[in-house]
Amino acid sequence: MGEAVQIDATATPPPAPSERPSRGDFAIGDTVSFEGRDLIQRLDTIVRINQKTAALSCDGHQWRVSFSRFFRRRLADAALKSFAQDCARILHVILP
């Protein structure tokens, strides 16, 4: 006969996989962030929702991103982005 298997009762189970965001977690107008292929973190607004992706608008560019790549951002982050965009517009007017 084989040897008995001993189980360590103090071992902790592996952590549960984190839940990925899905289509139902987001709406048009939500501000989300994602990391692009170039590893740059972007903060964008959802302008259209498709079955598997969402279309985002940021600085005149549009991105199609899978919902699983999104991070929901705090309102403060959205306000900071808006402030930065306003400053850029003002500087562009002052320093053509």
N, C-alpha and C positions, 0 to 999 in steps of 0.2 A: 504494500500500500504506500501511497504518497505521503509526504509530510503535510502537516496542518498549516494553513495559511494564517498568519497573525495579522490582525487589523489594528492599526494605530488609531485609537479613539480620540486622540488629541489633534490629529491632523484636520486642517480646515478644508472644506470643499473648495474647488476652484471657483473664482468669481463668476457670476452670471454674465453672459455677454450683454454689452450695453445695447439698449434698444435704439435702432436707427430711426431717424425721423422719416415720416411717410408723407404722402400727398395731403392727407387730411390734417396734418399739423400746421399747414401754411395757407395763407390767403394772399390775394393780390394786394399789393401795398405794404406787405410785411417787409421789414428790413432784416436781411440775413447776411451772414458772412460765409465765405468759403475760401479754401486754399486752391489756387489755380495750379496748372501743370508746371508753371514757373516758380512754384512754392511761395508766391506772394499772396498774402491774405487780403481779400477784397471785401468791402462792405457795400452791398447793393440792395436795390429795391425790386421786389417781384412785380413784373408787369404782365405776365401771362403764365398760366398753369396748364401744362400738358399732362398726359397720363403718367409718364415716367420722369419728366424733367420740368423745370421751370425756366422761363425766360427772365433774365435780370437786366436791368439797365444801370449803367454806371459810367459817368463821365463821357457820354456820347457813344459808348460801346455797348453791345448786347452780348450776353452770355447765355448758353443753354447748359444748365447744371442739374445733375441728378439730386434728388431730395436727400439722399444719404450723405451727401457732402456738405450739407448746410449746418451752420451753427446759428441758433437764434441769438441776436445781439440785444443788449440792454438799450433802453431808450437813450441813456446818456451817450452811448456810442453813436447813435444816429444823430443826436444833437451836435456832437463833436464833428462829425463828418459835414453836417450842414454848415457849421461855423467855418470849417476849413475851406469849403467851397466858396462861401461868401468872401473870405479873406482873399482867396485867389482871384476872384472877380474884381475886387477893389484894387488889388495890386496890378492887375492887368490894365485897368483904366488909368491908374496913376503912372505906371511904368510901361508904356506901350512896347 
